[in-house]
Amino acid sequence: MHPRNRHTGHYDFKELTKISPELAPFVAPSPRGESTIDFANPEAVKALNSSLLKLFYGITEWDVPTGYLCPPIPGRSDYLHEIADLLSSYNDDVIPQGNSVRVLDIGVGASCIYPIIGHGEYGWSFVGTDVDPIALDSAKKIVQKNEKLNGAIELRLQKSPTDILNGLIAKNEVFDVSICNPPFHASLAEAQAGSRRKWNNLGKGAPRSGVAPKLNFGGQDSELWCAGGEVAFVRRMIEQSVEHAKNVFCFSTLISKEVNLPAVFTELHKVGAEATTLEMTQGQKKSRVVAWTFLNDKEQQEWRKKRW
């Protein structure tokens, strides 16, 4: 993981249960005798997330509605640290910090996880967007119940299911970076097949025929899949980023499947963007972030002097 990631190594369940006693019923010895939880149990994963957010980020009230994505915090943290390093590469290796740094979180979700971590680590302010009113309502409750988040996070509904950036960014509004964890399956069937693979990887064996296993991290349809999958979603984002080329210093998105990189870079080359790939590793899992900008060197320098 990233060297600044607070969640490297083993979870300290003694500290976590001390600050969050509600986690204790889910903690049990592993075959090696080490404390752990059943990561196939959605309630256990939610309790773990809640305790991590309380211990490391001071978030005392956090929850997500049943069935909504409960994301693994270490991986989400890695993305933000990589983005911080990316911004520093444009700023003489100094990470821009404070609430004047504005981040657009596309698909903020019910958990509000990226704004919580990004504000906690770097003091950044966020605008989180989503097409799901229920998810946004959940995120709003998290912000309202945690005083330290008040004024740092704004939430906006994307009313158009076919738009990603359009309709959200005002004409003269600026963001230092945008982040996104796009739906990466191309269909419901593909998403369910992915759930079964995760279920097997967690040692639960094959589910009964015709029964989709319950995802430990959950997820609604809009969070897990869209027509055309990851490539189609990111292609649409790239196309719309052209229209907001001067509003955002740097656009970015997670790319879950390495095989999709050529198609993404073909689209970025087509629109004339300057692009790069940031590699990430969490245990055996490898993922990557693709970032791009339309600003030339002079515009980048002017942006830095004005905002950072």
Stockholm file with secondary structure:
# STOCKHOLM 1.0

chainA/1-308         MHPRNRHTGHYDFKELTKISPELAPFVAPSPRGESTIDFANPEAVKALNSSLLKLFYGITEWDVPTGYLCPPIPGRSDYLHEIADLLSSYNDDVIPQGNSVRVLDIGVGASCIYPIIGHGEYGWSFVGTDVDPIALDSAKKIVQKNEKLNGAIELRLQKSPTDILNGLIAKNEVFDVSICNPPFHASLAEAQAGSRRKWNNLGKGAPRSGVAPKLNFGGQDSELWCAGGEVAFVRRMIEQSVEHAKNVFCFSTLISKEVNLPAVFTELHKVGAEATTLEMTQGQKKSRVVAWTFLNDKEQQEWRKKRW
#=GR chainA/1-308 SS CCTTCTTCSSCCHHHHHHHCGGGGGGCEECTTSCEECCTTCHHHHHHHHHHHHHHHHCCCCCCCCTTSCCCCHHHHHHHHHHHHHHHHHTTTTCCCCSTTSEEEEETCTTTCHHHHHHHHHHCCEEEEEESCHHHHHHHHHHHHHCGGGTTTEEEEECCCTTCSSTTTSCTTCCEEEEEECCCCBSSHHHHHHHHHHHHHHTTCCCCCTTCCCCCTTCCCHHHHBCTTHHHHHHHHHHHHHHHTTTTEEEEEEEECCGGGHHHHHHHHHHTTCEEEEEEEEETTEEEEEEEEECCCHHHHHHHHHHHC
#=GC SS_cons         CCTTCTTCSSCCHHHHHHHCGGGGGGCEECTTSCEECCTTCHHHHHHHHHHHHHHHHCCCCCCCCTTSCCCCHHHHHHHHHHHHHHHHHTTTTCCCCSTTSEEEEETCTTTCHHHHHHHHHHCCEEEEEESCHHHHHHHHHHHHHCGGGTTTEEEEECCCTTCSSTTTSCTTCCEEEEEECCCCBSSHHHHHHHHHHHHHHTTCCCCCTTCCCCCTTCCCHHHHBCTTHHHHHHHHHHHHHHHTTTTEEEEEEEECCGGGHHHHHHHHHHTTCEEEEEEEEETTEEEEEEEEECCCHHHHHHHHHHHC
//
